[in-house]
Amino acid sequence: MLVALILAVALAGGWGCARRPSPAEVQAWNAEIAALQAEQDSLRSRAAELVAADPRIQQLPKGDVVISIPTSFLRNVIERVFADVADNATLNLGGIKAHVAKKVKKIITIGEFVVDVDIHEVIAHLEPGQPKVDFGNNIVSMSLPVKVREGHGKATVHFLWNGKNVADLTCGDMDVTRTLTADVIPARYVVAGRLKLAITENKVVCSPVFPETRVRIKVEPTKASWAAIDSLLAEKHGVCGWVLDKVDVPTLLAGIVEEKGFNVKLPINKIRPFMLPGGVTDSVQVGDRTILVSTKMNTIRIDPDAIWYGADVALQSQ
């Protein structure tokens, strides 16, 4: 409406040579201008009231300017960083040992057995899931699903049987060592942590903070390994069959490597800090001079829908 009035006045001015506005027209224009000014003042007053009543605006970072970055942008960055790290990360494990020792009784003790499993190497490949990222209260919390999708390993199994009483007379002792190959059983794990944001040299440094996370990796001997174990036990079965049936070596091995598994640490330290741009630099041409405009961040705040930077503005003439 103000634009229309200005155009009307301009046109009226262009017609000045033809005629002058009447006192009634001038009075009407002045009244309309006054009404527009009153409406503008009312809107300004209402805007000030809304700002004063909005706690989010009152809590904005202090500075000459406030810069806002949607949290959806940072969420996309986190998802890409995590996916890239997990896609290129593997678990390389070794030196893992398991030990089981028990007495076997059939009214009386018939023997003692020991099973030692020494895993020389397990290489497992990781696959990232869809991260869950939450913003608010100056915290970025993350829940990162990781799947161990496949892997292979090599282990030595040492089975020792020490027969007692009748079992010792009929079967004696057994001391068997075999090297087996195994496959990692796929499993899904969830890693929870947070993202720490800090201002450094006009950039926002995002540092992942995760507690040490350990998971149980379970392996399954390959079919060839099970076949080798079965063949070995078949050789010994004969008069020792009732002892081997009592001990049940295959079930023991399955319980150690497939059901119980091995406690290992996930390589979360591979998720390195990354940076977001935080400053603004530009120039303005004023006449024959160039004015450089730059900002320097001093505060930061995290809300559910946006990350806010408070920044001071510096001007420099060239």
Beta strands, then each sheet from edge to edge (+ up, - down):
strand 1: 65-70
strand 2: 90-93
strand 3: 96-105
strand 4: 109-128
strand 5: 132-136
strand 6: 139-163
strand 7: 174-184
strand 8: 187-200
strand 9: 203-209
strand 10: 214-217
strand 11: 219-221
strand 12: 262-265
strand 13: 274-277
strand 14: 281-286
strand 15: 289-302
strand 16: 306-317
sheet 1: 1+ 16- 15+ 14-
sheet 2: 2+ 4- 3+
sheet 3: 2+ 4- 6+ 5-
sheet 4: 2+ 4- 6+ 7- 11+
sheet 5: 2+ 4- 6+ 8- 9+ 13-
sheet 6: 10+ 12-
end
